[in-house]
Amino acid sequence: MLAVIKTGGKQYLVSPNDKIKIEKIDKKEGEKIIFDKVLLFSKEDKIEIGKPFIKNRKVIAEVIKQGKGKKIIILKFKRKTRYKVKRGYRHPFTEVQIIKIE
């Protein structure tokens, strides 16, 4: 059983018991999330494609943790002018586990 969901402006291919990192959602650990924007659903040989979303289909997930990704270094440098700026950035994410697809 597979489904393609849309959240945070991105699309994810999921199946039950998958763990995925998505854009940050303001939910606490242990809370349930319902993704109702299902673009594609597949079970065995049967495939449903939405236009753009499938009605009466949803994916239920549970928040495992909130976190930040690896640090990305931003470095600006101009020679001969003594100009150097170094910055870091860590993108926030929410890790969820897919419980079931209805």
N, C-alpha and C positions, 0 to 999 in steps of 0.2 A: 504494500500500500504506500503510495507516494502522493505528495501534494506540493504545489508551488504557491507560496504565500508572499504577500507584499507588505512590508513594514519599513518605516524609516526611509522611504524612497528607494528601497532595494528589494530584490526578489531572492527568495531562498527555497531550495529544494529540500523538503523534509519528509521524514517517515517516523513512525512511533519509536520512542526511546532515543532519538537523536539529541545531541547537545549542540547548540549553535550560539554564536555570539552575534547579537544584533545591536542596532543603534540604541542608545540609552533610553529606557522607559522608566518613569517614576513609579516604581512598584517596589515593595519590600521583599526580602528573601522569603520564599515559601508561598507567596501569593500566586494566584492563577491569572493567566492572561488568555483572552480569547481573540484569535486572529480570524476575522470574518472576511477578509479580502483574499479569497482563494482563487487563484488564476487557473489552476489545472488540478485535476484529481484523477488518479489512476489506481485501479484495483484489478489485479490479474490482467486480463485482456481488455477490460473495459476502461475507456478513457473519456473524461468529460473536460471540455475546454470552455472557459467562460468568455463572455462578451461584454465587458472586460472581466467581470467576476461571476463566480458560480453562486447562485442563490441556494439557500438551505445547506450550505457546507461551511464548516468551521473547524479550526485547529485549536486544541486546548493545550496550553503549555504552563509550566511552573517555573518561576524565577529561582535560579540556583544561586547566583551572586551578581553583585554590581562591582565593576572594576574599571581599571584604566589599562590601555594597551601599552606596548613598548614605546619608549621615548624616541621621538623623531627630533633630530638636531637640525636647526635652521641656522645657517651661517652666511652672513653678508660681509663681504670684504672688498675694499677698494685699495689698491696699492698706491703708494707714494702720497697718500693723504691721511694716513694714520686712522683710517676708518675700519672698524671691525665690530660686528654685532653678532653675538652668539645667543640663540634662544632654544629652548626645548619645548616640546608639546607632547602630551599624552592624551589620546582620544578615549573618551569614556564609552563603556559598552555594558550591556546586560547579557549575561549568559542564561539561556533558558533550556529546559529539557522538554521535548515534545511528549505529551502524555497520550493523547489519542486524536484521531482525525474522524470527525463525524460527517 
